[in-house]
Amino acid sequence: MRINRFFAVPAVMLAAQFSWAQVKVDPKESLNPIVKSFVDEVNNSSQLEGMAYELLDGIGPRLVGTPEMLAANEWSAEKLRSWGIEANLQQFGTWKGWQRGTTHVDMVFPRVKSLSATQLAWSPATKKAVEAEVVALPKVSTKAEFDKWLPSVKGKIVLMAQYQKIGRSDEQIKEFATPELYEKLKAEKEQATKDFAAYVKNIGYDNNTLPEALENAGAAGIAISNWTGIMGANRIFGAKTSKIPMVDIDVEDYGMLYRMAEKGAQPKIKIDAQSKVLPEAKSFNTIGMIKGKEKPDEYVILSAHLDSWDGAQGATDNGTGTLTMLETMRILKKYYPNNKRTIVIGLWGSEEQGLNGSRGFVADNPQIIKGTQAAFNQDNGTGRVVNISGQGFVKAYDYIGKWLDGVPKAVRSHIKTDFPGMPGGGGSDHASFVAAGVPGFSLGSLNWGYFGYTWHTTKDTYDKIVFDEVKNNVILTAALAYMASEDPEFTNREKRVMPKDEKGNTVQWPEAKEPKRSSKDYK
């Protein structure tokens, strides 16, 4: 099977297109000469845009278990090697193999219309197009009533998600409605969400068991609409079926089908999903390393997850974090030849299924974890870094504050710090290090609409990247890595006294967890 690894773009063309984007630093500021070289390189010779093109347009989304994920591992390792950095793929498990193909969903009755829809990850394919009547969930209030209805779904495609009466964003409604109308519509929407949650609970199922019940009852397919509340953006996660296709339909088309079904129009749609189930695939982290010249057994880790969900390109989750760490490694290799400590880049796999790649690295590399000075992780979008927490380490202020002093003022002036902070229990890969007692810090970005617009959605695409902001983050990360590497002291790992929760119980430090090393029990 041939995978298009990347498209070649002339470097001169890219430089001409993006040379205007610079991080402004006060020329009168007294910077360490090496940090100053980082700034100059980012402003004058950045490779971010070219790498973004190769990764996001050339390879595309990077779902664990797909050939595209392996292509991204190989691409990132080769990119590191091209800069003279030792790099390899470190396996931490396996995952069910799958590859997305073309998907077409069309309404064929009572009129013809192509629908805006996306097959869910790992969804079974259709050997031939499935054409069937669309039905909505019944208006019942008990499991007994629902189970009595279940046999009627045989041979039909079931609309399983909540119907959204209004497909406008809350921000737009607030902008144009009167205050009274806004409050009315807001209350109606909140009540509808509560009512649907209560309905699913009353019929005795949940998001995992309901698709299984519909499939077992003979449904021909399942359609949902996981709308974010932002016009045009739906979240795409994994299918919950094993034999029938499961698709997500944009809120506008989903609403149309729902109304037709409710009015008795008996709409029919045709689903043609040409994905492929492949053999079990190995899961890898891409690991790069620049050996320390003075303290090779102590480590500064640059952390970002390489995998993504695959409703779009995975640009801000987490293409931007990946690009930041790759560009940082390139610059450190070029301008910091006598690095005191070993600098490691970890581009993790299967973060989206539970931090599996970074948890695997922590479990499989105890000597590195023992000697880790700090890990810097970036994973929440394209925005400039605006917050850093001490993650519950008592002395974090002493060293983070000192390292930030070496960062250009124009970059660090945006950042709010929180010391000692609370340890991250999940959410992104820094938590894997924190749980192991290692100072792992999240470089928290300004969101640029991240959670509503691009996080796991059909809109997480190249054009959502703001490269000026990413350049800011490369300078920050390179300067922090340099300062952490040069620090004469090894970081203190003393943990804070944990507070009590609302019930009066002491909050526990997060436990180090084993990764899921296969998809066997994944739902």
Order of alpha helices (4+ residues) and beta strands (2+ residues): alpha-alpha-alpha-alpha-beta-beta-beta-beta-beta-alpha-beta-alpha-alpha-alpha-beta-beta-alpha-beta-beta-beta-alpha-beta-alpha-alpha-beta-beta-alpha-alpha-beta-alpha-beta-beta-alpha
